[in-house]
Amino acid sequence: MAIEIDKQLIRDDEGVVKVGEAATLEISDEEARNVYLYETFSDINSIDPELFKNNDVKRGLRNADGTGVVAGITHISNVHGYKIEDGKRVADEGSLRLRGYELYDLLGDASPDRRFSFEEVCYLLLMGELPSKSDIDKFVSVIDSQRELPDGFTASMLMRDAAPDIMNVLARSILQLYAYDAHAEERTAKHEIHTALSLISRLPRIMVLSYYSKRARFNHESMIMHRFIERQSTAETILSMLRLDRQFTPEEARMLDIMLCLHAEHGGGNNSTFATRVLTSADTDPYSAYSAAIGALKGYRHGGANHKVRAMQNEIKHNIAQDRWDDEDVVADYLAKIVRKEAYDKTGLVYGMGHAVYTLSDPRAVVCKRFAGQLARGGEFEQEYKLLETIEKVAPEVVARERGVTKTLCANVDMYSGFVYSMMGIPEDLYTPLFACARMAGWAAHRFEEIVSGKRIIRPAYMNIRDGSREYIPMEER
C-alpha cells in the first residue's frame, strides 16, 4: 500500500542529511500497522541548520573554515594538509608522519624482498621507535604465535551465524574474544599490549574465514578453510588463506603489505580512532573499544567510502568506451553529469576526490598510486589505471566549473585502493575489513596513549534549544 508523508530525509551535496519535501512511500501491510511509530521521525529529530550557525556549534567537531576542533594531544602521528597564515587556512602539500617519520621514507623501498613493512610500522606505532633486526624478529614471532583462534570459535562464531557484512562479524568476534580472556578487565600495560597484538594477529584470519562463511551461506559455495602458514607476514598470510591455490607473487605480497601500511594509522581525529579514544576514556575494556572502532570504520563516510568510489568508477567504465578512458574531455563530460546529479547516485559527489584535512595532495594516495602504476604497467589493468589518472586530473576543474567553487580538491587514498585490490583479485567484500585489520595498530596506539595520558572521560556539551518547560498531562487527558 502507499502512504503520504509530510517530509522525507535527503542528503545534500556534502552528504548531510536534511529534511526534504513530502513524498509517497510504498510500504507493506505490516509496516502500515506500525507506521505511527515512525511517521513523525523527521519532524521530531529535525533541527534548523541556522541554529548551529547562530550558536557557533561545531558540527562534526569542525570549525567554520573546515579545520578540526582540537580535542587532544598526541605523539603518535601528524596529518598535515594545510597551513594557517594570518588566521586563514592555506592549501599545502600533504604529509603523514608516524612517530615523526615521513610515510614516504617508511615505504620508500619498493623491493618485493621487503616482507615485513607492516609489522615494522605496527612496532613503531606501539613501541614508539623503529625496531632493530632483532626487535622485528621477536615481534613477528609474537604475532605469529597469536594467530590460533579458541577451540570451536570458527564453527560457532564465523560459520553458524555468517553475516552479509564482514565488518559486523569482525566487531562481534572481537567482543566474543572477551569471553575467552581470563584477564579481560585488566588495564595493565602487559594485558593491553597482549590484547592488541593478539587482535593484530587474529583479525586477518577471522576476516578470510568470515568471507568464505558468507559465500557458503548466501552464495551456496564451498567453505574454504586454509590453515595459516607459520612465519608468513600478515600480507602473505592474507593472500595464502584467501586464494584457492595459496599462490601469490612477491610483488603482490609487497603491494598488499604497502596497503596495510597506508591504512595503519591516520591521526587521532579520524572517526574510528576518536571512537577508540572516547570509549577508552570511559575506562571500558579493550575489546569494547576496538569493536566500536570497527563499527565506526564501516560507515560510508569513513572506511566504507571505498565501496562508493569503486561503484562510481565502474559506472564510468561502463558508460565510456575503453579506448576513450584517457580522453580528458570525454571523462570530464561524464564527471560533469555526476556533479550535476544526473549520473551515478545523484548526490553530486565525485567519490575518491577530496579530504577533510588534505588539500593539494594525500600522501597515502601518492604512494598507493605509485605502486599501483608499477603493478598495472604492461598488463590488462593499465588502461583502467589511466582512467583513474584522468579522473584525478580533471575532477577538480569539473567540480570548480559546475559548482562555481574554488575549493582545493585532491585524490584521496580511496581513489586507487579499490583498484589495487581488484588487480590482486581481492573481493570487494574485503576492502573495508582489510582497512580494519591494518588500523588495529593505530587504534591500539591511541588507546595506550589515552589510558596513560587522558585521565578524563571525553564528554562534550550539547546545547538544548527547547524553550521553557512543558506541563505534564495525565494520560486520560491527552
N, C-alpha and C positions, 0 to 999 in steps of 0.2 A: 504494500500500500504506500501511498505518498502522503507526506505531511508538509505543511508550510512552517518555516521557522523565520523569526524576525531578522536574525542575523546569523552569519557564519564566520568561521575563522579562516583567514587567509594569511599568506606571507608576503611581505613587501620585498623590494629589490635587495635588501640586506638580509633577508631571511627571517625578519622579525614577525612574529605572529600578531595580527591585528584583527579587529572586528570588521567584517565586510557587510555587504548588502544582504537582503532577505534571499532565501533560496528555497527550493523544493527538493526534499530528500526522499529517496525510495528506501523503505525500511520493511523488515519482516513483521509478521503479526506479533511475535514475541517482543520485538523491540517496541511495537506500538503500545503494548500493555505497560511498558516501563518508561515510555517517552517522558513522562512528567518528571522523572529523576534527572534528566539532562537537557530538557528543552530550554532551560534558562542558564545553561553553562556559560555562555558568552557574556550575558548581562551581569551575572554575579561576579565574574572574575575580571571584567574589563576595567582598566584604569586609563584615564585620559593621558595620552603621551605628553601633553603640555604640563601636567603636574610634575613629571620627572624633571623637565627642563626648568620650570619655575622654582622648584625647590632644590635645584642643583644636586639631584640624586644621580649617583654614578652608576647608571645601568650597566650591567655586565662588569662592574668594577672598572669602568673605563672613564677617563676624563673626556671633556668635550672635544679635544683635539685628537682623540683616538689612543692616546697613551694610556698605559695601565696605571691604576691606583697602586701605589707602593704599599704592600701589605706585609712585607717581611724582608729579611736579610739572609743571604746565603753565600757560602764559599764554593758551592758545587759547580755552577755553570753561569755563563753570561750570554744572553741572547741579545745581540746588538743589531739594530736595523735602522736607526736614525740618530741624529744629533739634535740637541736643543741649543739654538742660537738666538740670543735676545728674547728668550721666552717662547720661541716658536719652534715647532718640530720641522726639521730639515732632513730630507732623504739622504741616506748614506748606504754604502755597500754593506751587505750583511756579514756578520761574523758570529760564530758559535764557538765558545771556549769552554772546555771541560776541565775543571780544576786548574784553569789558567792556560791550558794547551789548546792551540787552534785546531779545529776539526781537520783542516787541510793537512796539517803536519801529522796528526794521528793516523790519517788514512792515505798518506802520500805514496806508500808502497803498493803498487798495483800487481806485484808478483803473485801468481797463483800459489807459490810455495808458502806464502804468509797465511798460516792456518788459524791463528788464534787472536785476531784483532778484536773480535767482540769480547772474548774473555779478558783481554788486556784492558779494554775500556771498562768492563764491569769492575775489574780490580781497581782501576783508577778512581771510579766513582765511589766505590765502597770504602777503599782504604786511603784515598787522598793523594797517592803517589803512583807513578808508573812502576810496574814490577820489574825486578831483575829476572834473568833467565830461571834462577832457582825459585823465585817467588811465583812466577807464572806456572811453572811445572807443578808446584804444590797446589796452587789454586785450581788448575784444571783437574788435578787428581781429586780434589774435594768435590767439585761439580760433578765429575764423572761418577763418583761414589753415591750420589744422591738421586740418580735417575729412576731407581726402582720405586714402584708405587706400592702402597699397602696391599696385602693379600685381599683379593676379591674386589678391589677398588674399580678396576676396569669393567668387570661384569655388572656391578651394582650401580655405579655412578655414570659410566660412559655408554654402556651398551643398552641397559634396560630402559633408561629414560633419555634416549637420544633426542636432541632438540634441533629445530630448524636453524638456529643461530649459534655458532660455536662460541661466541663471546659469552653468552649466558651460561654455557657449560663450563667455561673456564672460571667464571665467577662462582658458580655453585661448587665446583670442585675444590677451589681454594677454601671455601667455607667448610666443606666436608673434611678437608685435611686437618682442620682444627680438632676434630674428634679423635684423630689418631695421634695427637701430640699431648703427651702427659704433662708438658710444661707450657701449654698454650697461653696461659695468663701471665707468664713471666715477662718482665720488661728489662731483663739483664742484657748487656751487650752480647754475651755469648749466645743467648737464645735468639736475639734479634738477627744476628749475623747468620746463625744456623738456619733460621726460618727463611731468610731472604735467599740464601744460596740453594736451599732445597727447592724453592719455587722457581728460581732461575734455571735450575737443572730439570725440574719436572714439567714445567708448563709446555715446552715444545713437544714432549712425548704425549701429554694429555691432549694437546691440540690435534696432533695427527690421528690419534686413536679416536677422538671425537668426530673428526672429519669422516673417517671410514664408518663409524657407527651411524652417522647421519645418512650417509649414502645407502647403508644397508637397510635402514628403517624406512626412509622416504623414497628411495630410488630402487629398492629391492635388488641391490647389487651385493657383491660378496664383501664380507668383512675381512679386511686385511690387517694383520697384526704382526708386523715385523718387529723383532726384538732389536733394541739399540745395540750398537757395537761399541765396546769399550775403547777409550782413547780417541774417539772421534770428536771433533769440535762440535759446537752447537749447530753451526750451519750444516756440517756434514751429517750430523745425526738427523736433522730435519729432512734433508734430501734422501738419505738412506732409508728412513722409515716411510717416507711418502711414496717413493717410486716403487713400482711393482718389481722391477728387476734390480732395485737397490743401487743402480749405477748412476754416476754423475762425473762430470769432468772437474779438474782442479779449478778451471776458470769459473764454472757455475758455483762451486762452493765458495770461492773468493767473492763472487758477486753477492751471494746471499749473506755472507759474513759482513760485507760492506753495508748492506741494507739494514742488518741488525744494529750495526754501529750508528747509522744515521738516526735510528729511532730510539736509541738507548736513553737519551736524556735531552730535555729541551726547556730547562729553567723551571722555577717554582710556580710560575703564574699560569702555565697551561692548565686546562680544566681538570684533567685526571690527576696530575701531580698536586694541584691545590686541594683536590678532594682527599688525597692521601694525607696532606698536611692537616686538613680540617678534622678528619677522623682521628688522626694521631693526637691532635691537641686535646681531644676529649678523653684521652687515656684508654682507648679501646685496644683490643688485641691486633697483632699484625695481619691476621687472616681477614678480619673485618675491613681493615683499612685498604688492603690490596684488592679485595673483592669489589669494594666501592669504586676504586680507581678504574677497574675494568669496565664497570657499568658506565662510568663517565666517558671512557675512551671509545666505547661502542657508538656513541652518538654521531649523527651525520654532520654535526658542526665541529666535530673533533676528529678522532681517528677514523671513524666511519665515512669520512668525506671521500676516501679513495674510491668507494663504490660509485658515487656521483660522478667523479672525474672519469672513471673508466666507461661508464654508461654514456656520458656525453661524447667521449672520443669515439666510441663505437657508432653512435648515431652519425657523427660527421663522416666516418669511414664509409657508411652505407649510403650517404647522400652525395658524396663527391667521388667521381671516378678516380681510381687509383693512380692513373697517370697524371692527375692534377693535384695530388696531395702536397706537392711542393710549390704550387702556384699561389702566390700570396694573395692575389686579387680574388681568386675563387674561394679560398679559405676565409678570407676577410668577409666576403659577401655572406657566407653561411653563419659566421660568428655574429654578424650584424643581425641576422634573423633571431639568433638566440638572445642577444641583448634586447631586441625589441619584443621579446616574449612571443615570438612566432614559431619557435622551434624548441626542441628538447623538452624540458619540463615546465616551460612558460614562466620561470621565475626571473628571467633576465640575467642570471648569473653565469659567468664563464668559469666553470669549476676547474681548479688547478692553478688559477691565477689569483694573486693577492694573498696577503697575510696580515695578521694583527700587528706584528712588530716589523717584519722585514719590508723594505721599500724598494731599493734598487736591485737587491738580489737576496735569495735564500741560499746560504752556503750548502745546506743539505741537498737542494735541487741541483746546485752546481756540481757537486760530487757525484750525485746519482746520474745526472745527465752524461758526465764524462765517462763513467764506467758503462752506462747503457750504450753509448755510442760505440765503445770498444767491442761490446758483446754483439751488437747488431751489425757491425760493419761486414759487408760482403755476404750477408745471409738473407733469409726470407723476410726478416723484420726491418731491414734497412729502410725500405720505403716508408713504413709506418713511423720509424724514428724521425724521418724528415718531416712527416706531417706534424708531429708534436713540436718539432723545432719551429715550423711555420706558425702554428697556433701561438706558441710562446712569443714569437716576434711580432705578429700583427694584432694580437688581442688588446694590448694597451692602447693602440691607436684606434681600434674599433670602439672600445668602451668609451674613450675620451670623446670621440666624434658623436656617437649615438646618445650618450648621456649628457654631453656638454660639461664634463668634469675634467679636472686636471690631476686627479689623484694618481700618484706613482703606483704602478702595478707591475709586480714581477711574478714569475712562475714560483710556485711553492713545491715542496717535495712530492706532493701527490701527482703532479703533472707527469712524472716519469716513473714513480714507484710501481704502479699497477702494470705499466708496460714492461718493466724489468721482470716482474713476477710472471707475466704471461710468456715472456721469452723462455723462461725456465720451466714452463708447464705447470706452474703452481696455480691451483684453482682459486677463483675469486673468493670462495668461502673462507680462505685462509689469509686474505690480505690484512684485515684488522687484527685477527689473532696473532699473526706474526709481529705486528706492531706491539701488541701487549707483551709477548714473550720478550721482546727487546727492552721495552720500557720498564720491566720489572726492576732492572738495575737502578734506573733513575728514581723510581718510586721509593725503593729501599733507601737510597742515599738521602732523600729528602725526609723520609720517616726518621732515620737515625738523627739527622740534624734537628728535627722538630722535638724529638724526645730529649735531647741534650740541652738545646738552647731555647726552645719555645716557651715552655713553662707556663703557658697560659692558654686556656681554651679560646679558639677563634670564634668570636661571636659579634659580627657586625650588627648595626642597628637598622631597623625598617621603620619608616615613618607611617603612622596611621593617619589616613586622610578623611576618615569618617567624622563628621562634625557632631558633637554632643553625644548624649546617651539616648537609648531607646527604652521606653517604658515596657516592662514585661506584661504580656497579655495572657491570661489563663486560657487553656486550650478550648474550653467551652465558649469563649467569647471571640475566638479567631474566625 
